Amino acid sequence: MGTDMGTGTGEVPALWREFTRTPFTHPQIPYVGRAGQRAGAAHFPRRPVVADVRAYGATADGSADSAPAINRAVAAAGRAGGGTVLVPPGTYRLDGLIRVGHSNVVLRGAGSDRTKLYATRNLTELIGLYGSRYGGDKSSWSWAGGLLWLCPADRFTTLTTAIRARAWPFEGWTGNKRDEWETLTRVEPAVRGSWSVRVADASRLSPGRLVLLRLADDTGHTLLEHMAGGGPGPEAYYWDDKTKLTSYVPYEWPVRIARVQGEKVTLERPLPLDVRPEWDPRLTTHVRALTGSGVEGLTLEAVETPQAPHLLDQGFNGVTFQCAYDCWADDIVVRHMDNGFGLVAASACTLRNTRVAGRGSHHPYFCREGSHDNLVEDFTIEGRTTPAPAGTQLHGINVEGLSSYNVWSRGDMRMGTFDSHRGMPFANVRTDITVTNNGRHGGDASAGPLFGARFTHWNIRVTNARAGLMKIDGLAPYSATVGINEVSEFGQIDVPDFTGDLHSRLELYGTTDVVRPRNLYEAQRELTR
């Protein structure tokens, strides 16, 4: 893919020239050139076919519940060590959810226009009520779980057991109580953008191993200040009452080890943050991950029901990846869902050629609970087919909960917004997207800032000229808005969380599609090959 930087067809901003000189440590633009499954590989693995769901009892005419048969086929592929499970053309009724819980298993339909999974029940019916661990009467199905749920089998069991017991869990890499980990080694100080670290003891580390880099905050909240870019604004911010935000630390970043040379450990991606002694930096274990699995070539459609009031979703949710790494979705449509595609404590995953359609969704895409280094490209959010019921909410491409280094690229958003949902996500990129900006962001006040440092919006075409969450130079610290048409404030209007100079940049404002490179993610990939 070309970056098209010829001066005859566009304009190259100063920010791009700066970035090319310091791609891993630029103060406003994050390095995301290795986001996605296998660092953004152009092609997904082709695993041998090991099962056809019809051989396990699935029926392609919608006449009977095929969920048990599909789950049997998927489980058999898992026991065999992986492989592709075929779902031939037709409509398969689902009265239950589909679980992909073993690594290297691919569920493959015949194409999103030929294979349909038709879901008749929601997650409240199938698993039970799911309250919020922060209290109140909210339904956590408003932001969690999927009717096609890619999650390690053991982790799925612990999650659903806790939900049924009404012991509302943490959802991430270290278990329901964030206590399922052990230290592999402590890490010596290093700076953001470094590809290698020195460790105290490398005896339990090896190339290819997936580990967590774990950074804890100190009493002065200097880690949170660092995520916000540092300086007087973050230092003056009052962090102690942001209890939801502080529950997200320690920051946990999954990464594979590329090489071990004595006490020097090289990672497959550069460090997302500085590593400082006051944050007790460690490489640790984690719950067993789902790796190398995917879902391809199908439509997941729910029986059409009215959209629920805000935060009371019953769980007609689409495809969700949880505790997943190097997994993917390709050529997937979800229709008539409360929530479309989810990334929950998921990292290094790619969603490609995905579409949200039908009666309207709360979160068409959600990215939360410390999800990092994911790539969502060639995505579409269609306009809703029925009017929004009173009391409902529309977000868009959501990111929250200290999620970082995620990319949304080449999007067609016919509704929704760039929903930075508090919980101080940082270092995320939205690029080469056309958007009718008619959604609203969410987020509890106890979740803290809308933005941390190094958010970048690059080549954004806003069809209705609404500025909110698009032009972010007045909201996001150490961030960049580059190549956006003229917009103005109306509707939901925010004020910055941090005082003083935000050190944010605005270039090529009032232009449409003239910035070169057109796509920041693709240009970063070419720059650093």
Backbone torsions as a table, in degrees:
resi	resn	phi	psi	omega
1	MET	NA	128.4	-178.2
2	GLY	-83.7	151.7	178.6
3	THR	-92.8	-12.8	173.3
4	ASP	52.6	65.5	-178.8
5	MET	-102.5	13.9	178.7
6	GLY	-62.6	133.7	-176.0
7	THR	-68.9	-17.3	179.3
8	GLY	-74.0	-16.6	-175.7
9	THR	-117.3	2.5	-179.1
10	GLY	-178.9	-169.9	-177.4
11	GLU	-126.4	134.1	179.3
12	VAL	-96.9	117.0	-177.4
13	PRO	-75.5	157.3	176.9
14	ALA	-58.6	-34.2	-179.6
15	LEU	-59.4	-37.7	179.6
16	TRP	-67.4	-42.4	179.8
17	ARG	-63.4	-38.6	176.2
18	GLU	-63.6	-45.2	-176.2
19	PHE	-61.0	-40.3	-178.3
20	THR	-62.8	-22.9	178.5
21	ARG	-82.7	-30.7	-178.8
22	THR	-137.1	65.6	-171.3
23	PRO	-66.2	-26.1	-174.2
24	PHE	-96.6	-9.2	-175.3
25	THR	-133.6	17.1	-178.0
26	HIS	-62.0	140.2	-175.3
27	PRO	-72.7	-24.7	-177.6
28	GLN	-109.5	-31.4	-173.2
29	ILE	-109.4	124.9	179.1
30	PRO	-79.9	154.0	171.6
31	TYR	-85.5	113.7	-178.6
32	VAL	-123.2	19.0	-174.4
33	GLY	-67.5	-8.4	176.5
34	ARG	-118.5	22.1	176.0
35	ALA	-69.1	149.5	173.7
36	GLY	102.8	173.6	-178.9
37	GLN	-61.2	130.6	-176.3
38	ARG	47.5	47.8	176.9
39	ALA	60.5	34.3	175.6
40	GLY	84.7	28.0	-178.0
41	ALA	-54.5	142.4	-177.5
42	ALA	-69.8	-26.8	-176.9
43	HIS	-126.0	144.0	177.2
44	PHE	-88.8	154.9	178.8
45	PRO	-59.1	143.3	175.5
46	ARG	-107.1	103.2	-177.2
47	ARG	-92.5	146.8	-178.9
48	PRO	-61.7	146.4	178.7
49	VAL	-72.2	126.5	-179.7
50	VAL	-120.5	-9.2	-178.2
51	ALA	-159.1	150.7	171.0
52	ASP	-121.9	126.5	-173.1
53	VAL	-60.8	-25.1	179.7
54	ARG	-66.3	-29.8	178.9
55	ALA	-69.7	-15.2	179.0
56	TYR	-103.9	6.9	173.7
57	GLY	108.0	2.8	178.7
58	ALA	-71.1	143.6	179.3
59	THR	-118.2	133.2	-171.5
60	ALA	-92.5	10.8	-179.6
61	ASP	-108.9	7.2	177.8
62	GLY	73.3	11.9	-172.6
63	SER	-83.4	-17.1	-175.7
64	ALA	-146.8	162.0	179.0
65	ASP	-68.0	117.8	179.8
66	SER	-100.7	-1.6	-177.8
67	ALA	-58.7	-46.5	-179.9
68	PRO	-60.1	-40.4	-179.0
69	ALA	-66.4	-43.0	179.4
70	ILE	-64.3	-41.6	178.7
71	ASN	-65.2	-35.7	176.3
72	ARG	-63.7	-42.2	179.8
73	ALA	-65.2	-42.6	179.3
74	VAL	-64.6	-42.3	179.4
75	ALA	-64.4	-38.3	178.2
76	ALA	-64.0	-40.1	176.7
77	ALA	-63.2	-38.8	177.5
78	GLY	-63.4	-43.1	179.5
79	ARG	-64.8	-28.9	179.8
80	ALA	-80.6	-0.7	179.7
81	GLY	93.5	7.6	177.7
82	GLY	120.5	177.2	-178.6
83	GLY	135.1	177.5	-177.2
84	THR	-98.3	134.0	174.9
85	VAL	-107.5	118.6	-177.2
86	LEU	-86.2	137.8	171.0
87	VAL	-120.6	94.3	-173.8
88	PRO	-63.1	172.4	-178.9
89	PRO	-55.4	147.0	178.3
90	GLY	139.0	-176.8	176.7
91	THR	-114.8	124.5	-176.9
92	TYR	-114.8	116.7	-179.9
93	ARG	-75.7	135.0	177.8
94	LEU	-117.9	115.1	169.9
95	ASP	-97.7	3.0	176.4
96	GLY	-141.0	178.5	-179.9
97	LEU	-92.9	160.5	178.0
98	ILE	-103.3	133.1	-177.4
99	ARG	-118.8	124.6	168.8
100	VAL	-108.3	104.9	-170.9
101	GLY	-118.3	3.3	-179.8
102	HIS	-124.2	146.8	-177.1
103	SER	-68.9	153.6	175.0
104	ASN	65.6	25.6	175.7
105	VAL	-107.5	130.8	179.5
106	VAL	-119.6	126.3	174.0
107	LEU	-98.1	114.7	-171.2
108	ARG	-124.5	118.9	171.0
109	GLY	-86.3	-175.5	-178.7
110	ALA	-90.1	5.8	-176.8
111	GLY	129.6	148.5	-176.0
112	SER	-65.2	-17.7	177.4
113	ASP	-94.6	1.7	-175.5
114	ARG	-125.9	-29.5	-179.3
115	THR	-115.3	124.0	178.7
116	LYS	-124.8	133.2	168.3
117	LEU	-103.6	120.6	-172.8
118	TYR	-109.1	107.5	-173.0
119	ALA	-91.5	129.9	-175.8
120	THR	-106.2	-12.4	-175.5
121	ARG	-133.2	154.0	-178.2
122	ASN	-101.4	175.2	-174.8
123	LEU	-70.9	-27.0	174.1
124	THR	-63.4	-42.6	177.6
125	GLU	-67.6	-37.8	-171.6
126	LEU	-84.3	-33.5	-176.0
127	ILE	-118.7	-41.9	178.7
128	GLY	133.8	176.6	175.2
129	LEU	-60.2	144.1	-178.7
130	TYR	-132.7	98.3	-179.9
131	GLY	-80.8	171.5	180.0
132	SER	-88.5	137.5	177.3
133	ARG	-68.5	-9.5	178.2
134	TYR	-98.1	6.0	176.1
135	GLY	93.2	-179.9	-178.7
136	GLY	84.5	-175.4	-176.3
137	ASP	-105.7	20.1	-179.7
138	LYS	-70.7	150.2	173.3
139	SER	-95.9	122.6	177.4
140	SER	-70.2	-11.4	171.5
141	TRP	-67.4	-7.2	174.3
142	SER	-71.4	-12.1	-177.5
143	TRP	-151.7	18.4	-176.2
144	ALA	-147.7	154.6	171.9
145	GLY	77.2	159.2	178.6
146	GLY	-149.3	152.8	174.5
147	LEU	-73.8	-16.8	164.7
148	LEU	-123.1	101.4	-164.9
149	TRP	-115.5	112.0	176.7
150	LEU	-97.4	107.0	-172.5
151	CYS	-157.2	138.4	179.2
152	PRO	-52.8	140.0	-173.2
153	ALA	-55.8	-45.3	-179.1
154	ASP	-64.2	-40.2	-178.9
155	ARG	-68.1	-39.4	176.5
156	PHE	-59.0	-42.4	-179.6
157	THR	-64.0	-45.8	-178.8
158	THR	-66.3	-37.0	178.6
159	LEU	-63.8	-53.1	-174.6
160	THR	-69.8	-31.5	174.8
161	THR	-63.3	-42.8	178.9
162	ALA	-65.8	-40.1	179.3
163	ILE	-62.5	-45.3	-179.5
164	ARG	-65.3	-28.3	177.8
165	ALA	-86.3	-0.9	-177.8
166	ARG	58.9	32.9	172.9
167	ALA	-105.2	77.5	-166.7
168	TRP	-55.5	121.3	-168.5
169	PRO	-92.3	159.3	154.5
170	PHE	-69.0	152.9	-167.6
171	GLU	-113.9	5.4	-167.0
172	GLY	-100.1	-153.5	-166.9
173	TRP	-73.2	-13.7	-175.7
174	THR	-119.9	26.6	169.1
175	GLY	91.1	175.2	-174.5
176	ASN	-59.5	-30.9	-179.8
177	LYS	-114.3	12.9	179.6
178	ARG	58.0	35.7	-177.5
179	ASP	-123.2	6.9	-177.4
180	GLU	-96.1	71.9	177.4
181	TRP	-157.9	158.7	172.3
182	GLU	-140.0	152.5	-177.7
183	THR	-73.6	130.4	171.2
184	LEU	-90.2	-41.7	176.9
185	THR	-169.0	155.4	170.8
186	ARG	-85.2	157.3	-172.9
187	VAL	-118.9	137.9	179.3
188	GLU	-80.1	161.6	-178.1
189	PRO	-57.0	144.6	178.6
190	ALA	-156.6	166.3	-177.1
191	VAL	-110.2	152.0	175.9
192	ARG	-50.8	137.4	179.9
193	GLY	94.3	-10.6	177.1
194	SER	-71.6	140.9	177.9
195	TRP	-91.7	-14.1	-177.6
196	SER	-129.6	152.8	173.2
197	VAL	-133.4	158.7	172.0
198	ARG	-103.7	140.4	-175.4
199	VAL	-122.7	162.5	-179.7
200	ALA	-73.9	-34.3	-174.5
201	ASP	-152.5	113.5	-177.7
202	ALA	-97.7	10.5	-171.9
203	SER	-64.3	-25.8	-179.1
204	ARG	-102.2	11.5	-179.0
205	LEU	-108.6	146.1	179.3
206	SER	-154.3	153.5	178.7
207	PRO	-56.7	135.4	179.8
208	GLY	92.4	-14.3	-179.0
209	ARG	-72.0	137.0	174.6
210	LEU	-91.1	124.0	-179.5
211	VAL	-128.7	168.9	170.4
212	LEU	-106.2	130.8	162.1
213	LEU	-86.1	123.3	-173.4
214	ARG	-118.8	120.3	178.9
215	LEU	-120.4	122.1	177.2
216	ALA	-94.9	154.5	176.4
217	ASP	-86.3	163.1	174.2
218	ASP	-107.7	178.4	-174.6
219	THR	-65.8	-23.9	177.4
220	GLY	-87.5	1.3	179.5
221	HIS	57.6	39.9	-179.7
222	THR	-72.1	-24.7	174.9
223	LEU	-66.6	-46.6	178.1
224	LEU	-62.6	-39.6	176.8
225	GLU	-60.7	-40.3	179.2
226	HIS	-64.5	-40.9	177.2
227	MET	-62.4	-27.5	179.0
228	ALA	-89.4	2.6	177.6
229	GLY	101.7	-11.9	178.9
230	GLY	75.5	177.0	177.7
231	GLY	96.7	-174.9	-172.0
232	PRO	-60.2	-39.3	-177.9
233	GLY	-61.2	-59.3	177.0
234	PRO	-60.7	-33.1	179.1
235	GLU	-67.2	-30.2	179.8
236	ALA	-85.7	-12.0	-176.8
237	TYR	-70.3	143.2	179.8
238	TYR	-93.4	108.4	-173.9
239	TRP	-92.8	-25.7	-165.9
240	ASP	-63.8	-27.4	-179.8
241	ASP	-92.5	5.0	179.4
242	LYS	-90.7	68.2	-169.6
243	THR	-66.7	-33.0	177.8
244	LYS	-68.8	-42.9	177.8
245	LEU	-61.2	-48.1	-176.2
246	THR	-67.0	-19.2	175.4
247	SER	-71.1	-15.1	-179.6
248	TYR	-83.5	-11.2	176.1
249	VAL	-101.8	147.6	8.9
250	PRO	-61.4	147.0	172.1
251	TYR	-73.9	128.8	-177.2
252	GLU	-121.0	118.1	-176.1
253	TRP	-119.5	109.1	177.4
254	PRO	-75.0	140.3	178.5
255	VAL	-157.9	145.9	174.2
256	ARG	-87.7	147.0	174.8
257	ILE	-84.1	129.0	179.2
258	ALA	-90.9	-37.9	-174.6
259	ARG	-157.4	146.6	175.2
260	VAL	-127.2	120.9	178.3
261	GLN	-128.6	96.3	-174.6
262	GLY	64.2	-121.5	178.8
263	GLU	-96.9	4.0	177.8
264	LYS	-93.7	125.2	-177.4
265	VAL	-119.1	122.4	177.4
266	THR	-98.8	135.1	-176.0
267	LEU	-103.9	162.1	-179.6
268	GLU	-79.2	-11.4	175.8
269	ARG	-137.6	153.3	177.9
270	PRO	-70.6	156.7	-178.4
271	LEU	-57.8	135.3	-179.3
272	PRO	-79.4	-20.2	-176.1
273	LEU	-146.7	165.2	168.2
274	ASP	-60.9	155.7	172.5
275	VAL	-116.1	113.4	-175.2
276	ARG	-124.6	147.3	-176.7
277	PRO	-57.6	-34.7	-177.0
278	GLU	-66.7	-10.9	179.4
279	TRP	-102.6	13.0	175.1
280	ASP	49.3	56.7	-173.6
281	PRO	-70.9	134.7	-179.1
282	ARG	-143.3	154.2	159.7
283	LEU	-99.4	130.6	-173.1
284	THR	-132.4	169.8	170.0
285	THR	-79.6	-178.5	-178.1
286	HIS	-159.5	172.6	173.2
287	VAL	-61.8	155.9	179.8
288	ARG	-57.2	130.3	-177.4
289	ALA	-89.8	156.9	166.6
290	LEU	-93.5	122.4	-178.3
291	THR	-132.3	148.0	172.9
292	GLY	69.6	20.8	-179.2
293	SER	-110.7	155.2	-178.3
294	GLY	-154.9	171.8	174.7
295	VAL	-136.2	134.7	-170.0
296	GLU	-142.8	145.8	162.5
297	GLY	64.2	51.0	177.3
298	LEU	-157.6	162.7	171.3
299	THR	-109.0	133.3	173.9
300	LEU	-110.5	110.8	-174.7
301	GLU	-120.8	135.8	176.8
302	ALA	-98.1	152.0	169.8
303	VAL	-54.9	134.3	-171.6
304	GLU	-74.9	121.1	176.1
305	THR	-128.7	158.1	177.1
306	PRO	-63.0	145.8	174.3
307	GLN	-62.5	136.9	-175.9
308	ALA	-75.9	158.1	171.6
309	PRO	-56.3	156.3	-174.5
310	HIS	-55.4	128.6	176.6
311	LEU	71.3	13.0	176.4
312	LEU	-119.4	28.1	-179.3
313	ASP	-58.9	141.2	-179.7
314	GLN	-88.8	-14.1	175.4
315	GLY	105.1	32.9	162.9
316	PHE	-80.9	79.0	-175.8
317	ASN	-111.3	150.2	-173.4
318	GLY	-83.9	-114.4	-174.2
319	VAL	-103.9	123.3	-178.8
320	THR	-127.9	134.7	174.2
321	PHE	-106.2	129.9	-178.2
322	GLN	-139.2	132.2	-174.5
323	CYS	48.1	44.8	-178.2
324	ALA	-116.6	145.2	-178.6
325	TYR	-142.6	133.9	-177.7
326	ASP	57.4	44.9	175.1
327	CYS	-116.3	173.9	-173.8
328	TRP	-158.9	161.3	167.9
329	ALA	-131.0	140.0	-178.3
330	ASP	-145.2	131.8	179.9
331	ASP	55.4	60.1	-179.3
332	ILE	-124.2	133.0	173.0
333	VAL	-115.6	134.1	168.9
334	VAL	-116.8	139.1	-173.0
335	ARG	-136.2	140.2	177.7
336	HIS	60.6	38.7	-175.9
337	MET	-105.3	151.2	170.7
338	ASP	-66.2	-42.7	-179.3
339	ASN	-140.3	135.5	-168.7
340	GLY	-85.3	-78.6	-177.8
341	PHE	-119.4	133.3	-176.3
342	GLY	-123.6	140.6	170.5
343	LEU	-122.2	110.8	-176.8
344	VAL	-123.7	110.9	-173.3
345	ALA	46.9	43.7	177.5
346	ALA	-114.5	142.0	-177.5
347	SER	-141.1	152.3	176.7
348	ALA	56.0	37.2	176.2
349	CYS	-107.3	155.2	177.2
350	THR	-122.1	129.6	168.2
351	LEU	-110.2	116.0	-174.8
352	ARG	-128.2	137.2	179.1
353	ASN	56.1	54.9	179.5
354	THR	-113.2	156.3	-174.5
355	ARG	-147.9	137.6	174.1
356	VAL	-112.6	126.7	-173.3
357	ALA	-140.6	169.9	171.6
358	GLY	104.8	-145.0	-165.1
359	ARG	-74.7	-6.2	179.8
360	GLY	113.5	140.4	-174.2
361	SER	-122.6	154.8	171.6
362	HIS	-71.8	-61.9	173.9
363	HIS	-116.8	102.0	172.9
364	PRO	-58.1	-42.1	174.9
365	TYR	-135.4	131.3	174.5
366	PHE	-127.8	143.3	-175.4
367	CYS	-138.7	111.1	-166.6
368	ARG	-156.5	179.1	176.2
369	GLU	56.4	47.0	177.9
370	GLY	65.3	57.7	173.9
371	SER	-100.8	132.9	-170.6
372	HIS	-135.6	150.8	167.5
373	ASP	63.2	27.8	178.1
374	ASN	-92.1	156.8	-179.9
375	LEU	-127.0	122.7	173.5
376	VAL	-116.7	109.9	-175.6
377	GLU	-132.8	151.4	-177.7
378	ASP	54.7	58.6	-176.9
379	PHE	-114.6	153.8	-179.5
380	THR	-135.8	133.4	166.9
381	ILE	-113.1	110.2	-178.9
382	GLU	-76.1	160.3	171.7
383	GLY	-67.5	147.7	-176.4
384	ARG	-67.1	148.4	-177.5
385	THR	-92.8	-12.8	175.3
386	THR	-132.5	150.2	179.4
387	PRO	-60.4	149.8	179.7
388	ALA	-70.5	125.8	174.6
389	PRO	-63.4	154.9	178.0
390	ALA	-59.5	141.5	175.4
391	GLY	84.5	1.5	178.1
392	THR	-91.7	172.9	-177.7
393	GLN	-139.3	146.8	175.8
394	LEU	-123.3	126.5	176.1
395	HIS	-105.2	-93.2	-179.2
396	GLY	153.1	-118.0	173.6
397	ILE	-100.5	99.7	-170.8
398	ASN	-87.6	142.9	169.0
399	VAL	-146.3	137.4	-175.2
400	GLU	-162.0	-178.8	169.4
401	GLY	62.2	47.4	179.2
402	LEU	59.7	22.0	174.4
403	SER	-69.9	141.9	-170.1
404	SER	-146.6	153.0	173.7
405	TYR	61.0	32.2	174.1
406	ASN	-94.3	154.5	-176.8
407	VAL	-130.5	134.4	168.0
408	TRP	-117.8	119.7	-168.7
409	SER	-134.5	140.7	176.8
410	ARG	52.5	67.5	-177.6
411	GLY	-113.0	151.9	174.0
412	ASP	-124.8	97.6	-176.1
413	MET	-106.1	100.8	-178.3
414	ARG	-83.8	-3.6	169.8
415	MET	-162.1	165.7	178.1
416	GLY	103.6	-170.3	-179.9
417	THR	-150.2	177.5	174.6
418	PHE	-87.3	86.3	-167.6
419	ASP	-81.4	90.2	166.5
420	SER	-82.3	110.7	-158.9
421	HIS	-102.0	34.5	-173.6
422	ARG	62.8	-166.6	-171.1
423	GLY	71.0	14.2	175.3
424	MET	43.3	59.7	166.9
425	PRO	-62.4	152.4	-178.1
426	PHE	-147.0	157.8	173.6
427	ALA	58.0	45.3	176.8
428	ASN	-112.5	154.8	-175.5
429	VAL	-127.0	132.0	167.8
430	ARG	-119.9	124.8	-171.6
431	THR	-145.3	140.9	175.4
432	ASP	58.4	58.8	-175.3
433	ILE	-130.1	135.9	170.0
434	THR	-101.9	130.0	-172.8
435	VAL	-141.2	131.1	163.9
436	THR	-89.6	104.6	-165.7
437	ASN	-86.2	83.3	-176.8
438	ASN	-124.9	14.5	176.5
439	GLY	-98.2	-174.0	178.1
440	ARG	-134.3	147.6	172.7
441	HIS	-83.0	161.7	175.3
442	GLY	-122.3	-165.9	176.7
443	GLY	125.6	127.4	178.7
444	ASP	-71.5	146.2	-179.9
445	ALA	-58.7	-31.7	-179.0
446	SER	-72.1	-7.6	176.9
447	ALA	-86.0	-4.3	171.8
448	GLY	81.0	-149.9	-168.6
449	PRO	-66.1	153.2	173.0
450	LEU	-68.7	-39.1	-173.1
451	PHE	-134.9	141.7	159.8
452	GLY	-96.2	-159.7	-175.4
453	ALA	-78.8	160.4	169.8
454	ARG	63.2	39.2	164.1
455	PHE	-80.8	137.6	177.5
456	THR	-133.7	127.4	170.9
457	HIS	-112.1	119.3	-168.3
458	TRP	-134.5	117.4	-177.9
459	ASN	61.0	73.2	-178.4
460	ILE	-117.0	125.8	-176.9
461	ARG	-110.7	104.9	-175.1
462	VAL	-96.8	113.7	-171.2
463	THR	-76.0	-22.3	-177.0
464	ASN	-114.5	13.4	170.1
465	ALA	61.4	24.2	177.7
466	ARG	-92.1	124.9	-171.7
467	ALA	-76.8	-31.5	-167.6
468	GLY	-50.1	121.9	177.6
469	LEU	69.1	4.8	175.1
470	MET	-101.7	-57.6	177.6
471	LYS	-92.0	104.4	-166.3
472	ILE	-113.0	13.5	-178.5
473	ASP	-64.9	-22.3	177.4
474	GLY	-94.5	3.5	-176.2
475	LEU	-124.5	-41.1	-168.8
476	ALA	-102.8	130.5	-179.0
477	PRO	-75.5	143.5	175.9
478	TYR	47.7	50.0	-175.6
479	SER	-129.5	179.3	-174.3
480	ALA	-142.5	135.9	169.4
481	THR	-120.2	116.4	-172.0
482	VAL	-133.8	122.6	174.8
483	GLY	73.9	65.5	178.6
484	ILE	-132.7	141.0	179.3
485	ASN	-69.6	167.6	-177.1
486	GLU	-64.4	131.3	-177.5
487	VAL	-136.3	163.1	178.6
488	SER	-140.0	159.1	-177.2
489	GLU	-80.1	128.0	167.3
490	PHE	-161.3	161.8	-176.0
491	GLY	78.0	-132.0	-179.9
492	GLN	-72.5	118.6	-177.6
493	ILE	-119.6	127.7	-177.0
494	ASP	-108.9	158.8	172.5
495	VAL	-114.0	153.3	-178.1
496	PRO	-64.7	146.5	177.4
497	ASP	-76.7	-26.1	-174.7
498	PHE	-111.1	142.5	-178.6
499	THR	-85.4	162.1	173.7
500	GLY	79.5	-162.9	-178.4
501	ASP	-68.5	122.0	-179.8
502	LEU	-82.1	-11.2	-179.1
503	HIS	57.6	34.8	177.8
504	SER	-100.0	154.4	-173.3
505	ARG	-117.5	146.6	176.6
506	LEU	-133.8	120.6	178.6
507	GLU	-136.2	150.0	179.9
508	LEU	53.0	42.2	175.2
509	TYR	-74.5	142.8	-178.9
510	GLY	83.7	13.8	177.7
511	THR	-112.7	162.9	177.2
512	THR	-130.7	110.5	171.0
513	ASP	62.5	30.4	177.4
514	VAL	-103.8	-16.1	-176.6
515	VAL	-65.6	137.4	175.6
516	ARG	-127.4	129.0	4.1
517	PRO	-69.2	149.8	-179.0
518	ARG	-67.9	-38.2	-173.9
519	ASN	-120.7	113.0	-174.0
520	LEU	-64.9	-40.4	-179.3
521	TYR	-63.5	-49.6	-178.6
522	GLU	-62.6	-38.6	178.8
523	ALA	-65.4	-38.2	177.2
524	GLN	-64.2	-39.2	178.8
525	ARG	-61.9	-44.5	-179.6
526	GLU	-68.9	-36.3	-177.7
527	LEU	-62.6	-36.6	-170.4
528	THR	-110.2	15.6	177.4
529	ARG	-71.0	NA	NA
